[in-house]
Amino acid sequence: MPDPAAPAGPADPVFAEPTAAAVPPSGDRSDKTRQSFVDGADRSAGESPSPAAATLPPELADAARTLFGDRLDLAAAYAELLATDGVVRGLIGPRETPRLWDRHLLNCAAMAERIPEGASVIDVGSGAGLPGLVLAIARPDLTVTLVEPLARRTSFLIEAVQHLGLTRSVRVFRGRAEEAATGSRDREPLSADIVTARAVAALDRLAAWCLPLAVPGGRLVALKGASAAAEIAEHAAAVARLGGGEPELHRCGAGVIDPPATVIEVVRERVVGPARKKGPKRSRGGRRRGSQGRDR
C-alpha cells in the first residue's frame, strides 16, 4: 500500500510542482466536457466515479500477481486513483473504468519485460501515468521521468506520485518532448536508456519526439495496437532518417495476458542533428541573388 511516510526528496525547480492554481479540487467538474486522454470519451454523461470500479476482476488476479508481484497493492491504489480522481479530472473516460486492469494496467506492466534492470526511463505524453507510473510500480529498480505538457495532467501525476510514495524513483517534467530533449540555459537536456510512449502519435512523429531523448544505443519502446505492423512498413524509412534502427515488433506478456501487449522497439543508432536551414543562394560572382541595389 502507499507509504505516507515516504520522504518527498528535494524539489527540483525545473520540474513541475503543484500549485493552488494548477490543482483543481477533486469535485471541480467545470471542465467536464473536455476529452479523455485515453480514449476520447468525454465526461458529460454524468456518471459518478466509484472506487469499486477499480476492483481487480478475479479472472485477472493471477496475471496481476505475476506482473506486479508484491507491489500489487500499490497497483490497486493507483487503479483506484484513476477510477476516481482520474475520471473527475477527465484523464480517464468513465466507460474505461471497468477495463482499467486488462486494457491499461496489465498491458502497460507487460512492457516491463523489454526494459533492462536498473534502467532510466522517460515516458513521453504520460497523461494519467500510462505507461510510466505503471512501470515505476511494477519495477522499483527503474528511475522514471514523466513528461507531460498540460498543467491539469502534471498536477494529477505529481499528486499520484506523492500519494503512492514513489517520490524517490519518479519525477514529473511539465513540457513537451522537444523541450525536454533540448534543455535550456538553466537545465541540461533530459535523456534516458529507455523512452516509452502509449497512444501518442504515429511511429514517424513518435520517433522524431522520442529518439532525441534516448542515449545513443538506447531504445524507444512504444505500446501500440493492431496497426503496429502497418506503421513499421509505412514509417521505417522515416525512422532511419531520424537515426533509428530497424523497428522491431514484440508481443509482451505472452502466456500471462491475452492478448499480449504489442510493442514497437527502435534503437537509437545515430545522433541526428536538427535540419540546417537553407540560406539564400549566391550567384557565381559571389553576390546573393536578389541583393542588387540593397548595398548602395
LINCOR-V817646 format. One line per field, one symbol per residue. burial: 1 if it has 16 or more other C-alpha atoms within 10 Angstrom, else 0. A space follows every 10 residues. Layout:
burial = ???
This chain:
burial = 0100000000 0000111000 0010000010 0101111100 1110000011 0011110000 0011011100 1101111111 1111111111 1111111101 1101111111 1100100001 1111111111 1111111111 0111111110 1111111111 1111111111 1111101011 1000000001 1111111111 0011011111 1111110111 1111000110 1100110111 0111111011 0110011001 1111111111 0000000000 0000000000 000000
